[in-house]
Amino acid sequence: MVLNQQKKVRVETGPLEAFLAEILRELNLSSSDVAIALVSDAEIAKWNNKYLNKKGPTDVLSFPALSRHRAARFTRTKPTPGKRPPSSGGWLGDIAIAPETARKYAEKNGRSLDNELRVLMLHGVLHLLGYDHENLADYGQMDRVEKQLRRRLGIA
């Protein structure tokens, strides 16, 4: 489910909902649920400060429903096509994306806003599964998995 709760950037949610379903299928998580809220820069800045102690807006935040222990099981088993995660189904969590900030990064990275939002959706889902590129123990695993999935999903 994708909810547009901001008004500054025009976004069609239907294609994004279809892409979210594609992400979940690719990860063998079709029976799982994720909610994505498109929010204002002001809203995501508040959450970024409250939950990560960082100032200013960011492009994406993930709020996993999985415990760290259960999420680590997903990470160790590498959610790749053809492999079934240890526990699929149920609520994976919530993702907040700020289209206004995403648009700035899209321009900087030479991508369309639509493509940037898709990249952020995939990135957010990987965080819900326990991947954490900011953790030194990750050793680049999230980046490698994300690049592989971007190619498979056509957003490389």
C-alpha positions as CSV (number, residue, x, y, z in Angstrom):
1,M,0.0,0.0,0.0
2,V,1.3,3.4,-1.0
3,L,-0.3,6.5,0.7
4,N,0.5,10.0,-0.6
5,Q,0.4,12.3,2.4
6,Q,2.2,15.2,0.9
7,K,1.2,17.9,-1.7
8,K,4.4,19.5,-3.0
9,V,5.3,16.8,-5.6
10,R,2.8,15.1,-7.9
11,V,3.1,11.4,-7.6
12,E,1.0,8.6,-9.1
13,T,0.6,5.9,-6.4
14,G,-0.9,3.1,-8.6
15,P,2.4,2.3,-10.5
16,L,4.3,2.5,-7.2
17,E,1.9,0.0,-5.6
18,A,2.4,-2.3,-8.6
19,F,6.2,-2.0,-8.2
20,L,6.0,-2.7,-4.5
21,A,4.2,-6.0,-5.3
22,E,7.0,-6.7,-7.9
23,I,9.6,-6.2,-5.2
24,L,7.9,-8.5,-2.8
25,R,7.4,-11.1,-5.5
26,E,11.1,-10.9,-6.4
27,L,12.0,-11.5,-2.7
28,N,9.5,-14.3,-2.4
29,L,7.5,-12.2,0.1
30,S,4.3,-11.9,-1.9
31,S,2.2,-12.8,1.2
32,S,3.9,-10.0,3.2
33,D,2.6,-6.5,3.7
34,V,4.4,-3.2,3.6
35,A,3.0,0.3,3.9
36,I,4.7,3.2,2.2
37,A,3.9,6.8,3.1
38,L,4.9,9.6,0.8
39,V,5.5,12.5,3.3
40,S,6.6,16.1,3.3
41,D,10.2,17.1,3.9
42,A,9.1,18.7,7.2
43,E,7.5,15.4,8.4
44,I,10.4,13.2,7.5
45,A,12.9,15.7,9.1
46,K,11.0,15.4,12.4
47,W,11.2,11.6,12.2
48,N,14.8,11.7,11.1
49,N,15.6,13.8,14.2
50,K,13.4,11.7,16.6
51,Y,14.5,8.2,15.5
52,L,18.0,8.7,14.1
53,N,19.1,11.9,15.9
54,K,19.9,13.5,12.5
55,K,19.0,17.0,11.5
56,G,17.1,17.8,8.3
57,P,15.1,15.8,5.8
58,T,16.2,12.5,4.3
59,D,14.9,10.6,1.3
60,V,13.7,7.4,3.0
61,L,13.2,6.0,6.5
62,S,12.2,2.4,7.3
63,F,10.4,1.2,10.4
64,P,10.7,-2.6,10.6
65,A,8.0,-4.7,12.3
66,L,10.5,-7.5,12.7
67,S,12.7,-7.9,15.7
68,R,16.4,-7.4,15.1
69,H,16.9,-11.2,15.7
70,R,14.2,-12.2,13.2
71,A,15.4,-9.6,10.7
72,A,18.9,-10.9,11.0
73,R,17.6,-14.3,9.8
74,F,16.4,-12.7,6.6
75,T,19.8,-11.1,6.1
76,R,21.8,-14.2,6.7
77,T,19.7,-16.1,4.2
78,K,20.1,-13.4,1.5
79,P,16.6,-12.7,0.0
80,T,17.4,-13.6,-3.5
81,P,15.2,-14.9,-6.3
82,G,14.4,-18.6,-5.9
83,K,15.2,-18.7,-2.2
84,R,12.4,-18.7,0.3
85,P,13.0,-16.5,3.4
86,P,12.8,-18.3,6.7
87,S,9.4,-16.7,7.5
88,S,7.4,-15.0,4.7
89,G,4.0,-13.4,5.3
90,G,2.8,-10.9,7.8
91,W,3.6,-7.3,8.4
92,L,7.2,-6.3,7.4
93,G,6.9,-2.7,8.5
94,D,6.5,0.9,7.3
95,I,8.5,3.0,4.9
96,A,8.4,6.8,4.7
97,I,9.7,8.5,1.5
98,A,10.0,12.3,1.0
99,P,9.3,12.9,-2.7
100,E,10.7,16.5,-2.4
101,T,14.1,15.3,-1.2
102,A,13.9,12.3,-3.6
103,R,13.4,14.7,-6.5
104,K,16.7,16.5,-5.5
105,Y,18.6,13.2,-5.4
106,A,17.0,12.1,-8.7
107,E,18.3,15.3,-10.4
108,K,21.8,14.8,-8.8
109,N,21.9,11.1,-9.9
110,G,20.6,11.7,-13.4
111,R,17.4,9.6,-12.8
112,S,13.7,10.4,-13.2
113,L,11.7,11.0,-10.0
114,D,9.7,7.8,-10.7
115,N,12.9,5.7,-10.9
116,E,14.3,7.4,-7.8
117,L,11.1,6.5,-5.9
118,R,11.4,2.9,-7.0
119,V,15.1,2.8,-5.9
120,L,14.0,4.2,-2.5
121,M,11.2,1.7,-2.2
122,L,13.6,-1.2,-2.7
123,H,16.1,0.3,-0.4
124,G,13.5,0.7,2.3
125,V,12.2,-2.9,1.9
126,L,15.8,-4.2,2.3
127,H,16.1,-2.2,5.6
128,L,12.8,-3.8,6.7
129,L,14.5,-7.2,6.2
130,G,17.4,-6.2,8.5
131,Y,20.0,-5.0,6.0
132,D,21.9,-2.0,7.3
133,H,24.5,-0.3,5.2
134,E,25.4,2.0,8.1
135,N,26.5,-1.0,10.2
136,L,30.2,-1.9,9.9
137,A,29.3,-5.6,10.2
138,D,27.4,-5.3,6.9
139,Y,30.6,-5.4,4.8
140,G,28.8,-4.1,1.8
141,Q,26.2,-6.9,1.8
142,M,23.2,-4.6,1.5
143,D,24.8,-2.7,-1.4
144,R,25.6,-5.9,-3.3
145,V,22.1,-7.3,-2.8
146,E,20.5,-4.0,-3.7
147,K,22.5,-3.7,-6.9
148,Q,21.6,-7.2,-8.0
149,L,17.9,-6.6,-7.3
150,R,18.0,-3.2,-9.1
151,R,19.2,-5.0,-12.2
152,R,16.5,-7.7,-11.9
153,L,13.8,-5.1,-11.4
154,G,14.9,-2.9,-14.2
155,I,16.0,0.1,-12.1
156,A,19.8,-0.2,-12.3
